[in-house]
């Protein structure tokens, strides 16, 4: 619907009286209006297409029984029929051994109004045999994907639709990149760059599923697997309905190793040390770690499992060992030991967790000399 706006201009107030509009009057083709005696009538939605002439006039009340009528202002209302909903037709996948690259379009009949084809996107330019014909041919200058728009306009009314056309030809040879061995479940792929083709990543095999970010059509997409393991990915070129080409690559996702030793703590020793004051150690390992051992970082003691500063690997978690501090450790006041994992196969490396052990001497109690006391004395 359209709302008209009569906009009268009244003279300035005079002699203490402000003039007001007393009558709004619309004349002419007033059958299209919902009212003829208001400033802003609405053209009714049921109005048929056509041209309608209207006139607007107002009468102002100046008080004291004085009324003045304005000159007539004429206006024209053009009502256009709304065109049928435009359709650009179905998307097309084509294959050309050589040029010219010609597609036949299938836009809807405009009915009322005029239809026009325009190019919205594409690697080259498109020439239309008749841009106003629904069945125009569209000739592209380069292979690739184009988006064309079919717009139908009738007066102020319009409708449009788009269609995607892939002017294909035999795609080139893709390269999925080298095989990868990674620590974790995320990696960046490195497929070759398409020229006119559409490249798409897909998972061929693997123990879980893979998400490609930002999307599977990005040559250097980030691939994130749900579980670790060996996956095969395919980088595939397509162009229209031509035969696709593809290349595969392998990614091995490894589980990172983990270790967790105890928090820093204090241990009490006699000086010189005795076996009773050896330090028991325990820490867990997991993930891709198959074993773990205790190692001296600072200190000169040894481990009971090896009698050296490097303990033996323990294949059962928690990994336990006994540290035998030296006299020098007691003098220094502390040592730093660490629990470290084995170096797993593949991209992941050994990890460790250090712990600081502070040594303190056990206190010595002295109750003084024995005494004999006579109860009758003071």
HELIX and SHEET records of a PDB file:
HELIX    1   1 UNK A   30  UNK A   32  5                                   3    
HELIX    2   2 UNK A  275  UNK A  277  5                                   3    
HELIX    3   3 UNK A  327  UNK A  332  1                                   6    
SHEET    1   A 2 UNK A   2  UNK A   3  0                                        
SHEET    2   A 2 UNK A  42  UNK A  43 -1                                        
SHEET    1   B 3 UNK A  20  UNK A  28  0                                        
SHEET    2   B 3 UNK A  50  UNK A  63 -1                                        
SHEET    3   B 3 UNK A  66  UNK A  69 -1                                        
SHEET    1   C 3 UNK A  20  UNK A  28  0                                        
SHEET    2   C 3 UNK A  50  UNK A  63 -1                                        
SHEET    3   C 3 UNK A  73  UNK A  79 -1                                        
SHEET    1   D 4 UNK A  92  UNK A  95  0                                        
SHEET    2   D 4 UNK A 157  UNK A 168  1                                        
SHEET    3   D 4 UNK A 144  UNK A 154 -1                                        
SHEET    4   D 4 UNK A 114  UNK A 121 -1                                        
SHEET    1   E 3 UNK A 101  UNK A 104  0                                        
SHEET    2   E 3 UNK A 137  UNK A 140 -1                                        
SHEET    3   E 3 UNK A 126  UNK A 128 -1                                        
SHEET    1   F 4 UNK A 180  UNK A 183  0                                        
SHEET    2   F 4 UNK A 245  UNK A 254  1                                        
SHEET    3   F 4 UNK A 229  UNK A 238 -1                                        
SHEET    4   F 4 UNK A 198  UNK A 205 -1                                        
SHEET    1   G 3 UNK A 186  UNK A 188  0                                        
SHEET    2   G 3 UNK A 222  UNK A 225 -1                                        
SHEET    3   G 3 UNK A 210  UNK A 213 -1                                        
SHEET    1   H 4 UNK A 257  UNK A 260  0                                        
SHEET    2   H 4 UNK A 279  UNK A 287 -1                                        
SHEET    3   H 4 UNK A 319  UNK A 324 -1                                        
SHEET    4   H 4 UNK A 302  UNK A 303 -1                                        
SHEET    1   I 4 UNK A 265  UNK A 269  0                                        
SHEET    2   I 4 UNK A 352  UNK A 361  1                                        
SHEET    3   I 4 UNK A 334  UNK A 341 -1                                        
SHEET    4   I 4 UNK A 292  UNK A 298 -1                                        
END                                                                             
